[in-house]
Amino acid sequence: MNEGYLLTAIIAMTAVTWLPRMLPLMLVRRRIENVFIRSFLYYVPYAVLAAMTIPAIFFATSSIWSALAGLVVALVLGWYRRSLLTVALG
């Protein structure tokens, strides 16, 4: 792999990861008043966490049934507001 390609790849990866994170911070200087946008931004971390966690649960074991049992146990423990450590151990 030549050095020009590597440098170009690093710059491209920097652009696609840095720009979406920094542009909103640089462009939006005032408080966001729109209720829809505020509620959307409020739920984004939960949606991203669920999108990363749910597939990982199903591919963590070789059996779909044990993965489903673990998901159900975690949901029940979370519903009863147990600690994160308890839910993860469950």
N, C-alpha and C positions, 0 to 999 in steps of 0.2 A: 504494500500500500504506500503510495507516495505521499510526501508531506503536504503537497498542495491539496489533495483530496481530503486528507485528515483535517486540515485547517478549515476548509470549506464546510465539512460536516459539522465541526464544532461550532462554527459561526451560525450555521443553519439551525442547529439544535438550540443554541442560545436564543436565537430570534423567536423560535416558535414556543419556547417555554417562558422567556422573560417578557416578551411583548404583551401577551394576554394578561399577565399579572400586573405589570407596571402601568400600562396605558390607562386603565380605569382610575388608578391612584393619581396619575398625572393630569387627567382630563377633568375629573369630577372634583371640584374644589369645595362645593357647598354641600349641605346636608340634602339627602335625597328625600323629597317630600311625597313622591308618588307611592301610594299605598300598595299597588300591585308589585312594583319593583322592589319595595322594601320587604314584602312578604316573600317574594321569589328569592331574594338574596338571603333571607332568614333560613329558608329550607334547603338551600343548595348544599351546605355541608352534610346534612342528614341524608339527602338523596345520593350524594357521592359516596358516603360511607356505606350505605346499603348496597349500592351498585358494585362496590368492591368486595363487600363481605359475603353477600348471599352466594355468588358463584364459588367463592373460596370454600364456603361450608360444604357445598355439594361435591366438590372435587377433593376434599380433604381425606376422604376414605374411599375404599374400593367399592363399598356397598352404598347404594342410594338410601337404603332403609336406615342404616346407622346414622347417616348424615341428616336424614329427615328427623330422626329421633332426637339428635343433638340440637337441631334447629327448634324443635317444639319445646324441649327443655329450656333452652335459652330464652325463647319467647315468653314462656310461663314465668320464669324467674324475673325477667325484665318487667313483665306486667305487674308483678308484685313488688316492684321497685327494690330489688336486691342490688347489692353493689356490683360494680363492673367485674371485679375479681370473682365474685360468686357466680355470675353469669358465664364468664369465660371458663371457669372450672367445671361448671355444669355441662 
